[in-house]
């Protein structure tokens, strides 16, 4: 079945154009019908980030869920991983996060979690899609069976306590100067609060959301502000989350960025030393740097690659017994604690390593030299550029030039109308050349 609505991370698009109230209403109805089973009173927990359009989408989802007889619990702004955690702990039948993650405020999205706190499988999403394209009028609840909606308090405190408990008892952050950038997003209250309670000297930026400034010149996708603040305040570390706090980037004491691949190495080595690492390795995607793979192999660990998307990383982790996985973007899954990526919990694990080592972040978080890696995006309007004969030929030629000395990945984005072209290898000049060749071929057919 061709997926019309769901991408690699839920349903996402331009608010009020793609993600409309009509669509949100129908998603609430369809998802509600799929997850209603048994005679108990069914309920769904809905969280959101700080986008202005969240009010519109939240209201439409409430209408959809209550119209099929599900009660609704509204949390207000809260990180995506908190929705997965709360859906499970509060025995909800379904969890929903209204967010477009790291995208600009104009976009929004709907992420769905099952009662176990995990994102939905392809099969369940396909069932929901089939209902989205059908007439549901005959399946709506009768008057006395309609659902109710209410806002719930205390969820932010529950998440803070959960996050703090992921640290070893002997670890506190007293004396550590931390800059935290919450991207004017979902973690703008919980992340600074948790760090302060753990004893850190906290400098907060990106904590003044106004509905339109989420991810704008801040957060994990734009490190200029936090790099400047770390140097200005002579901080020990900078932690940059994205709009829904399911990913992070670290900035060291010099203001230099540390990506998700380095953080995976830091956490994996620490857990290996503590005897906590399961599966003898790390699950990552095809986008992780070859340098990470070589580094892990050098210390006796494996790197298992999956297609791009945290859901595929998690599926492999669950199926094969791994407890660490992630992506270079900083989407890190630590399944001992969470059912999805959690940027803040991952940051706490890094802080624990830094505290125990007594060394600066620039030393602790630099585990390997990444190979030259180039990635460029080509935006397209419609059609299927990757099926063009010229593009297919350019990709084949690029792969032949790289041979065994590198890798080439060309793939459509799961969340935007982009083709992503990535290559890496020992020869930077060759890597740049093959990327440019493929980009040129795509550009000719993408306009």
C-alpha positions in Angstrom: 0.0 0.0 0.0 1.3 3.5 -0.9 1.4 5.7 2.2 -0.3 9.0 1.5 -0.2 10.5 4.9 2.5 8.9 7.2 6.2 9.6 6.6 9.1 8.4 8.7 8.0 10.3 11.7 4.2 10.5 11.7 2.2 12.9 9.6 3.9 16.2 8.9 3.4 19.3 6.6 2.5 22.9 6.3 0.0 23.8 9.0 -3.5 24.8 7.7 -2.4 23.6 4.2 -1.4 20.0 4.7 -2.0 19.5 8.4 -5.5 21.0 8.4 -8.3 20.9 11.0 -10.2 18.5 8.8 -7.3 16.1 8.6 -6.6 16.3 12.3 -10.3 15.6 13.0 -10.2 12.5 10.7 -6.9 11.3 12.3 -8.5 11.5 15.7 -11.5 9.5 14.5 -9.5 6.9 12.5 -6.8 6.3 15.2 -9.5 6.2 17.9 -11.4 3.5 16.1 -8.2 1.4 15.5 -7.3 1.6 19.2 -10.8 1.0 20.7 -11.1 -2.6 21.9 -12.9 -4.0 24.9 -15.6 -2.5 27.1 -13.4 -0.2 29.2 -13.6 3.6 29.0 -10.9 4.4 26.4 -8.7 7.4 26.6 -5.9 9.2 24.7 -3.2 11.5 26.0 -2.3 14.5 23.8 0.8 16.6 24.2 2.2 19.3 21.9 5.1 21.7 21.4 4.9 25.5 21.3 3.8 26.2 17.7 0.9 28.5 17.2 -0.9 26.0 15.1 -0.9 23.5 17.9 -4.0 25.1 19.4 -5.9 24.5 16.1 -4.7 20.9 15.6 -5.2 20.0 19.3 -8.9 21.2 19.2 -9.6 19.3 16.0 -8.0 16.1 17.4 -10.1 16.4 20.5 -13.2 16.6 18.4 -12.2 13.6 16.4 -11.3 11.4 19.4 -14.4 12.4 21.5 -16.6 11.8 18.4 -15.7 8.1 18.4 -16.1 7.8 22.2 -12.6 8.3 23.5 -11.8 10.5 26.5 -8.9 13.0 26.0 -6.2 14.0 28.5 -4.4 17.3 27.5 -1.0 18.0 28.8 0.0 21.2 27.1 3.6 21.7 25.9 5.8 18.7 26.8 8.6 16.8 25.1 7.8 14.0 22.7 9.4 11.3 24.8 7.2 12.4 27.7 4.2 11.5 25.7 5.4 8.0 25.2 6.3 7.7 28.9 3.0 9.1 30.1 0.8 7.1 27.7 2.2 4.0 29.2 2.3 5.0 32.8 -1.2 6.5 32.7 -2.6 3.5 31.0 -3.8 5.4 28.0 -4.9 3.5 24.9 -3.1 6.0 22.7 -0.6 8.8 22.9 -0.4 11.8 20.5 2.3 14.4 20.1 1.5 17.5 18.0 4.8 18.6 16.6 7.0 19.0 13.5 10.1 18.4 15.6 13.0 20.4 14.2 11.0 22.0 11.3 10.1 25.7 11.3 7.0 27.0 13.0 5.0 27.1 9.8 5.0 23.2 9.8 3.3 20.9 12.2 2.7 17.2 12.6 0.9 14.4 14.4 2.9 11.6 16.0 1.1 8.6 17.4 2.2 6.2 20.2 0.6 2.9 21.2 -0.4 2.0 24.8 3.1 0.5 25.3 4.6 4.0 24.6 6.2 3.0 21.3 5.6 4.6 17.9 3.2 2.8 15.7 4.3 0.1 13.3 3.8 0.4 9.5 1.0 -2.1 9.7 -1.0 -0.1 12.2 -0.3 3.2 10.4 -1.6 1.5 7.2 -4.8 0.6 9.0 -5.3 4.2 10.1 -4.6 5.4 6.5 -7.3 3.1 5.1 -9.8 4.6 7.5 -8.7 8.2 6.7 -9.8 7.6 3.1 -13.2 6.1 4.1 -16.6 7.3 5.3 -16.6 7.0 9.1 -20.0 8.5 9.7 -21.6 5.2 10.6 -18.9 4.4 13.2 -19.3 7.5 15.3 -20.3 7.3 18.9 -23.9 7.7 20.0 -24.9 10.7 22.1 -24.4 9.2 25.5 -21.1 7.5 24.4 -19.2 10.6 23.4 -15.8 11.2 25.0 -14.9 13.9 27.4 -11.8 16.1 27.4 -9.8 17.6 30.3 -6.5 19.2 31.0 -4.2 17.4 33.4 -1.7 19.0 35.8 1.7 17.8 37.1 2.9 16.1 33.9 6.0 18.3 33.6 7.0 17.4 37.2 6.5 13.8 36.4 8.8 14.0 33.4 11.5 15.9 35.4 11.5 13.2 38.1 11.7 10.5 35.5 14.6 12.1 33.7 16.5 12.7 37.0 16.2 9.0 37.9 18.1 8.0 34.8 21.3 9.3 36.4 23.3 7.1 38.8 22.5 8.0 42.4 26.1 9.1 43.1 26.1 11.6 40.3 25.2 15.2 40.9 26.0 18.2 38.7 27.1 20.7 41.4 29.6 23.2 40.1 29.0 22.3 36.4 28.1 25.3 34.4 25.6 24.3 31.7 24.1 26.3 28.9 20.8 24.7 27.8 19.1 25.8 24.5 15.5 24.6 24.4 14.8 25.9 20.9 11.8 27.8 22.2 10.1 24.5 22.2 8.5 21.8 24.2 11.3 21.4 26.9 11.5 25.1 27.7 10.4 24.5 31.3 11.4 20.9 32.1 15.0 20.8 30.9 16.3 23.9 32.8 14.3 22.9 35.8 15.7 19.4 35.9 19.3 20.6 35.5 18.9 23.1 38.3 17.4 20.4 40.6 20.5 18.3 39.8 22.8 21.0 41.1 24.0 22.5 37.9 24.7 26.2 37.3 22.2 26.7 34.5 22.2 29.4 31.8 19.0 29.0 29.7 18.4 30.3 26.2 15.6 29.5 23.7 13.1 29.5 26.6 10.7 32.2 25.5 8.3 30.6 23.0 5.8 32.9 21.3 4.2 30.4 18.9 6.4 31.5 15.9 10.0 31.3 17.1 10.4 27.5 17.7 13.7 26.4 16.2 14.3 29.9 14.9 18.0 30.7 15.1 18.3 28.3 18.0 18.2 24.7 19.1 20.0 21.7 17.7 19.7 22.7 14.1 21.3 26.2 14.6 24.2 26.1 17.1 25.5 29.7 16.6 23.6 31.1 19.6 24.6 28.4 22.0 28.2 28.3 20.8 28.4 32.1 21.5 26.8 31.8 24.9 29.1 28.9 26.0 32.1 31.0 25.2 30.7 34.2 26.7 29.7 32.5 30.0 32.8 30.3 30.0 30.5 27.3 30.5 31.6 23.7 30.7 29.1 22.5 28.2 26.2 23.5 26.0 23.1 21.3 25.4 20.9 22.1 22.4 17.6 20.4 22.0 15.2 20.6 19.1 11.6 21.8 19.1 10.1 18.6 20.6 13.2 17.6 22.6 13.7 14.2 21.0 17.1 15.0 19.7 20.2 17.0 20.9 23.5 18.3 19.9 26.3 19.1 22.4 28.7 22.1 22.3 32.0 21.7 24.1 33.7 24.4 26.3 35.3 25.9 23.2 32.0 26.3 21.4 32.6 23.4 19.0 29.7 21.1 18.0 29.5 17.4 18.9 27.1 15.4 16.8 25.1 12.3 17.5 27.7 9.9 16.2 30.2 11.0 18.8 27.6 10.9 21.5 26.7 7.4 20.6 30.3 6.4 21.0 30.5 8.2 24.4 27.5 6.5 25.8 28.3 3.1 24.3 31.8 3.0 25.7 30.6 4.1 29.2 27.9 1.5 29.2 30.3 -1.2 28.0 32.6 -0.4 30.9 29.7 -0.6 33.4 28.5 -3.9 31.9 25.2 -2.4 30.8 25.6 -2.5 27.0 23.4 -5.1 25.4 23.9 -6.6 22.0 27.6 -5.9 21.9 27.1 -2.8 19.8 25.0 0.2 18.6 22.2 0.4 16.1 22.5 3.4 13.8 21.3 4.4 10.3 23.0 4.4 7.0 23.8 8.1 7.6 26.2 7.5 10.5 29.8 8.3 9.7 32.1 5.5 8.7 34.5 6.8 11.3 32.0 5.7 14.0 31.8 2.2 12.6 35.6 1.9 12.5 36.0 3.2 16.0 33.4 0.8 17.5 34.9 -2.1 15.6 38.3 -1.1 17.0 37.0 -1.6 20.6 35.2 -4.8 19.8 31.7 -3.4 19.2 29.5 -3.7 16.2 27.6 -1.0 14.3 24.4 -2.2 12.8 22.8 0.1 10.2 19.1 0.5 9.4 17.2 2.8 7.0 16.9 6.4 8.0 14.3 7.0 10.7 14.4 6.5 14.5 11.5 4.0 14.2 13.6 1.6 12.1 16.5 2.0 14.6 14.1 1.1 17.5 12.5 -1.8 15.6 16.0 -3.4 15.2 16.9 -2.7 18.8 13.8 -4.4 20.1 14.1 -7.3 17.7 17.7 -8.0 18.4 18.3 -7.0 22.0 20.3 -3.7 21.7 19.8 -0.9 24.2 21.6 2.0 22.4 20.7 3.4 19.0 20.5 6.7 17.2 21.3 9.0 14.4 24.0 11.7 13.6 21.3 14.3 14.1 21.3 13.5 17.8 18.2 11.4 17.9 19.4 8.9 20.5 17.3 6.1 21.9 18.3 4.5 25.2 15.7 1.8 25.6 16.6 1.1 29.2 14.7 4.3 29.9 12.7 5.4 27.0 10.5 4.1 24.1 11.6 6.8 21.7 14.5 9.3 21.2 15.0 11.6 24.2 17.5 14.4 23.8 17.5 15.4 27.4 17.9 11.9 28.9 20.8 11.3 26.4 22.3 14.6 27.5 22.2 13.4 31.1 24.1 10.3 30.2 26.8 12.4 28.6 26.9 14.6 31.7 27.4 11.6 33.9 30.4 10.5 31.8 31.9 14.1 32.0 31.3 14.3 35.8 33.0 10.9 36.4 35.9 11.5 34.1 36.8 15.0 35.4 38.0 15.9 31.9 36.7 18.7 29.6 33.9 18.0 27.1 36.3 18.5 24.2 38.2 15.5 25.3 35.4 13.3 26.6 33.2 13.8 23.5 35.8 13.4 20.8 36.1 9.7 20.3 37.1 9.4 16.7 38.0 11.4 13.6 35.0 11.5 11.3 35.6 10.7 7.6 34.9 13.6 5.2 31.2 13.5 4.7 29.2 15.8 2.4 25.4 16.0 2.3 23.4 18.3 0.0 19.6 18.6 -0.4 17.8 19.1 -3.7 14.2 20.4 -3.3 11.6 19.2 -5.9 8.1 20.2 -6.6 6.5 17.0 -7.7 7.1 13.7 -9.5 9.8 11.1 -8.7 13.2 12.5 -9.6 15.0 9.4 -8.4 13.3 7.4 -11.2 14.8 9.6 -13.9 17.2 7.7 -16.2 19.8 10.5 -16.0 19.7 10.5 -12.2 20.0 6.7 -12.1 23.0 6.9 -14.4 24.6 9.6 -12.3 24.2 7.6 -9.1 25.7 4.4 -10.7 28.7 6.4 -11.9 29.2 8.0 -8.5 29.1 4.6 -6.8 31.7 3.2 -9.2 34.0 6.1 -8.6 33.8 5.7 -4.8 34.3 1.9 -5.0 35.1 0.4 -1.6 36.8 3.7 -0.4 33.5 5.3 0.6 29.7 5.2 0.6 27.0 7.1 -1.3 23.4 7.4 0.0 20.7 9.1 -2.1 17.2 9.1 -0.6 14.1 11.1 -0.4 13.3 12.9 2.9 10.5 11.3 4.9 9.3 14.7 6.1 10.0 17.3 3.3 10.0 17.4 -0.5 13.8 16.9 -0.6 16.2 14.5 -2.1 19.2 14.0 0.3 22.5 13.2 -1.3 25.3 12.0 1.1 28.7 10.6 0.4 31.7 9.9 2.6 35.2 8.5 2.1 38.9 8.9 2.8 39.3 11.3 -0.2 37.4 14.5 0.4 37.9 15.8 -3.1 36.4 12.7 -4.6 33.5 12.8 -2.1 32.7 16.3 -3.1 32.9 15.5 -6.8 30.5 12.6 -6.7 28.0 14.5 -4.6 28.1 17.4 -7.0 27.6 15.1 -9.9 24.4 13.5 -8.4 23.1 16.9 -7.3 23.5 18.3 -10.8 21.6 15.4 -12.3 18.8 15.8 -9.7 18.6 19.6 -10.2 18.0 19.2 -13.9 14.8 17.1 -13.3 13.6 18.6 -10.0 12.8 22.1 -11.1 
